[in-house]
Amino acid sequence: MNQKELIISLIEDDLTNVRLVYGLAALGLDSSDYFLHLSETIFKLMDIMTDDDDDEIWEKYITECRTVNNIDILKHPELLNQLAHSVYNKLIEYKSQKR
């Protein structure tokens, strides 16, 4: 597995976690403690520097990840993979714009 595949796999895991956490919240359960915070690892692997003054990348990442709630990942796992690739490509684009 190369680094790109690893990152996309982590993004898929993060998307699955986001789906779970928001699903639990929709049922009325406090699930905020169950976020895995994989985005921090993903950003480090992609060498995306973030600081407290630059919330743009975090907001974009979170907004994009929340779209997973519109996908039935059990019936259509390929859509999860497509979304993970889309998130990865947007992170690459963001990184290239910041350089």
C-alpha positions, 0 to 999 in steps of 0.5 A: 500500500502506498502513501496515497492509498493509506491516506484514502483508507484513513479518509474512508475510516474517518468518513465512516466514523463521522457517519456513526457519530452523527447517526448516534447524535440523530438518535439523541445520544451524546456521541461527541466523545467518539470522534477519532480525530483522524483528520489530524493524522491525515493532514500530517501524512499529507504534510498539510500545515495547520495553525490556529489562525487557519480554520479554512482547511478544517472547515472545508474538511468537516463540511466535505466529510458531513456529506457522508450522511447522505450516503447509505454506505452499507448499500453503496460502499463504492460511494464512500470510496468516491467521496474519500477520493474527492476529499483527498483531491480537495486536500491536494488542491488546497495544499498546492494553493497554499504553497 
